Amino acid sequence: MQDNPSQRPDRRRFLRAAGAASLAAGLPWATTAATATTHDSAWPTRPIKWVVPYLAGTSPDTAARIVAEALSAQLGQPVVIDNRAGAGGNIGARQVAKAPADGYTLLYSGSPMAAAMRMYKSPGYDVFKDFRHVLGMSRSDILVVVHADSGMRTLDDLAARAKARPGALDYASGGVGTPSHLGVEMLASSMGLQVNHVPYKGASELVNAVLGQQVAFGAPLFSVAYPQVLAGKLVPLAIAGPQRNAKLPQVQTLAELGVPNVNLTSWGGVSVPAATPEPIVQRLRTALEEVLRQPRVIALLEQEGGKVAITSADAYAKGFEREIQFTQSMMQRVGIQPI
């Protein structure tokens, strides 16, 4: 059957219409992809929330606020700190793990998150599956301290008191699985001491517990304890790290005092929900690196004994792996069971 020439225009119109319909059917995907790409490249267009899973006034909170101020200027949008303390940092981490992966929710992540993978039976997140680790930004020493009126001035004094009253001395930590918990358990195990763990919600509460003589001693972050040491209210007994801290050069390390293999530092950085697009992660990483190289930011972060330590995403992720392995071996060594 031959074409009727009079019908050809209708056929052409049909084919054009059919082609247009097929193209239109594909447009939602194309439009979505194009829109997503546009949104990624335009990020950020609104304020960013930075979840700090610790109390206001703690070392991580102070560090995040210093960086957030400079990061806001760098990105052209406010970076707002949201403190979500509790369960050794797990509450805030869970919130971010479930947040939209759009670049508008950040997490102050760090060593306690890795420890939680072994300290808790169900922390509520997985540090590798639920997050992209953007970079590491700082680290802090751990300082063993007692109250100035305790009568103790050396680590030997603390050991003698604990051995004279086995199981009678309490120590404060910033929460289960934090360096202030794991470090003291390792110290006690190495020195043959029986002491009781009293967990608090962060290093600030830990220090307040020692200041209020609610506990005999603690091992908080250096930067949190340092002002109270300068004020003469706390006495530092040892640095639980690989070397002395320049802010208190007279304070010896645990290794120097005859307690080897108890090297602890607390470290932190920035992580985002796992599905956060690469362009957003790259821009955030670049902005953070620029901020962390600013002399003013470095001075503020290090004025109380902390240390700026910019770490690549890969190296930061490997830090979580090492911390998990360390926590597991430490738990086996001192007989701690997951809770």
SVG drawing of the C-alpha trace seen along z (x, -y; Angstrom):
<svg xmlns="http://www.w3.org/2000/svg" viewBox="-4 -36 65 46">
<polyline fill="none" stroke="black" stroke-width="0.4" points="0.0,0.0 1.5,-3.3 1.6,-6.4 -1.1,-9.0 0.9,-12.1 -1.9,-14.1 -1.3,-12.1 2.5,-12.7 2.3,-15.9 0.1,-14.3 2.5,-11.4 5.4,-13.8 3.5,-15.6 2.8,-12.3 6.5,-11.3 7.6,-14.6 5.0,-14.4 6.0,-10.9 9.7,-12.0 8.8,-14.9 6.9,-12.7 9.8,-10.3 12.1,-13.1 9.7,-14.5 9.6,-11.1 13.3,-11.4 13.3,-15.0 12.5,-14.4 15.7,-12.4 17.7,-14.9 16.2,-17.8 16.8,-16.2 20.4,-15.4 21.0,-18.9 19.3,-20.4 21.4,-18.3 24.5,-19.4 23.5,-23.0 22.7,-22.7 26.0,-21.0 28.0,-23.7 26.0,-26.5 26.4,-25.1 26.0,-26.6 22.9,-28.7 21.7,-28.7 23.0,-28.3 24.9,-25.1 24.4,-23.3 27.5,-21.8 26.6,-19.2 29.0,-19.0 28.1,-15.9 29.4,-17.4 28.4,-20.0 29.0,-23.7 32.3,-24.8 34.1,-21.6 37.3,-21.5 35.6,-20.2 32.9,-22.8 35.4,-25.6 37.4,-24.4 34.3,-24.1 33.2,-27.6 36.5,-29.1 36.6,-27.2 32.9,-27.9 33.3,-31.7 36.1,-31.6 34.4,-29.0 31.2,-31.2 33.3,-34.0 35.0,-31.5 31.7,-30.0 29.6,-33.1 26.9,-31.4 26.5,-31.1 27.8,-27.9 25.8,-27.4 26.9,-25.1 24.3,-22.7 25.4,-20.9 23.9,-17.4 25.7,-15.9 25.2,-12.5 26.2,-8.8 29.8,-9.7 29.0,-11.6 26.7,-8.9 23.5,-11.0 24.9,-13.7 26.6,-11.2 23.3,-9.3 21.5,-12.5 24.0,-13.4 24.1,-9.8 20.3,-10.1 20.4,-13.7 19.9,-14.6 23.2,-14.2 23.0,-17.7 26.0,-19.4 23.9,-21.4 24.6,-19.1 28.2,-18.6 29.5,-16.5 32.4,-17.2 33.8,-13.7 36.7,-12.2 38.3,-9.4 35.4,-8.8 33.2,-7.8 35.7,-5.1 35.9,-3.9 32.1,-3.7 32.2,-1.0 33.6,1.4 32.5,-0.1 28.8,0.0 26.9,3.0 24.7,0.7 26.1,-2.8 23.4,-3.6 25.8,-4.3 28.8,-2.9 31.7,-5.2 32.5,-3.9 29.1,-3.1 27.2,-6.2 29.8,-8.9 32.2,-10.5 35.2,-11.8 36.2,-15.1 39.4,-15.8 41.1,-15.8 41.7,-19.2 43.1,-19.0 44.4,-16.9 44.8,-17.4 46.9,-15.8 45.3,-14.1 46.4,-15.5 46.1,-13.5 45.0,-16.0 44.0,-16.2 42.5,-18.9 45.0,-21.4 43.9,-20.6 44.1,-16.8 47.6,-16.6 48.8,-14.7 51.6,-16.3 53.0,-13.3 51.8,-10.2 53.4,-8.2 51.2,-10.0 48.1,-9.0 49.3,-5.4 50.1,-5.2 46.7,-6.5 44.9,-4.2 46.8,-1.1 46.2,-2.1 42.5,-2.1 41.8,0.4 38.5,-0.4 37.9,-3.6 39.1,-6.2 36.7,-7.5 37.8,-9.1 35.8,-11.1 35.7,-10.7 34.0,-12.6 31.9,-9.6 32.2,-5.9 34.8,-5.2 36.3,-8.7 40.1,-9.0 39.6,-10.1 37.9,-6.8 40.2,-4.5 43.3,-6.3 42.7,-5.9 41.7,-2.3 45.0,-1.6 46.9,-3.6 45.2,-1.7 45.9,1.6 49.5,0.8 50.0,-0.4 47.9,2.3 45.3,-0.2 41.7,0.5 39.7,-2.7 36.0,-3.4 34.8,-5.0 32.3,-7.8 31.3,-9.0 30.2,-12.6 28.9,-14.4 32.2,-15.8 35.5,-17.2 34.0,-20.3 31.8,-18.3 34.8,-16.0 37.0,-19.0 34.1,-20.4 33.8,-17.1 37.5,-17.2 37.3,-20.9 34.3,-20.1 36.2,-17.1 33.3,-14.8 36.1,-12.5 39.7,-12.0 41.2,-12.6 40.6,-12.6 42.3,-12.7 40.6,-15.5 41.7,-17.1 44.7,-19.3 42.9,-22.4 40.0,-22.0 42.2,-21.5 44.9,-24.0 43.1,-27.2 42.4,-25.6 46.1,-24.5 47.2,-28.1 44.7,-29.3 46.3,-26.9 43.1,-24.9 44.3,-21.7 47.6,-20.0 48.9,-18.2 50.5,-14.8 51.4,-13.6 50.8,-13.9 49.3,-10.8 50.9,-11.4 54.1,-10.6 55.8,-13.9 55.6,-16.8 53.3,-19.7 55.0,-23.1 52.4,-24.9 53.4,-22.9 57.0,-21.7 57.7,-20.7 55.0,-18.0 56.4,-14.6 54.9,-12.0 53.6,-8.7 56.4,-7.0 59.0,-9.2 57.3,-8.3 57.7,-4.6 54.3,-3.8 55.0,-2.8 52.5,-2.1 49.9,-4.5 50.1,-7.1 46.8,-8.8 45.7,-11.9 42.2,-13.0 41.7,-14.0 38.8,-15.5 37.7,-16.7 34.7,-17.0 32.5,-14.3 29.2,-14.4 26.5,-11.9 27.8,-9.1 25.9,-10.1 27.0,-13.7 27.9,-14.6 31.6,-14.8 31.6,-18.4 30.2,-19.6 32.7,-17.5 35.6,-18.9 34.5,-22.5 34.0,-22.0 37.4,-20.3 39.1,-23.1 37.4,-25.8 38.4,-24.0 42.0,-23.7 42.2,-27.4 40.6,-28.3 42.9,-26.0 45.9,-27.7 44.9,-31.1 47.3,-32.4 44.5,-33.8 42.6,-30.5 45.8,-28.5 46.6,-30.9 43.1,-30.6 43.0,-26.8 46.5,-26.4 46.4,-29.0 45.3,-26.4 47.5,-23.5 45.7,-22.0 47.4,-21.4 46.1,-22.1 46.7,-18.9 45.3,-19.0 44.8,-15.4 43.6,-14.1 40.3,-12.3 42.1,-9.0 44.5,-9.5 41.6,-10.6 39.6,-7.5 42.6,-5.3 42.7,-7.0 39.3,-5.6 40.5,-2.1 43.5,-2.4 41.4,-3.7 38.9,-0.9 41.7,1.7 43.3,-0.1 40.0,-0.2 39.4,3.5 42.9,4.5 42.6,2.2 39.2,3.6 40.6,7.1 43.6,6.1 41.7,4.5 38.6,6.7 36.0,4.1 32.8,5.5 30.6,3.6 27.6,1.9"/>
</svg>
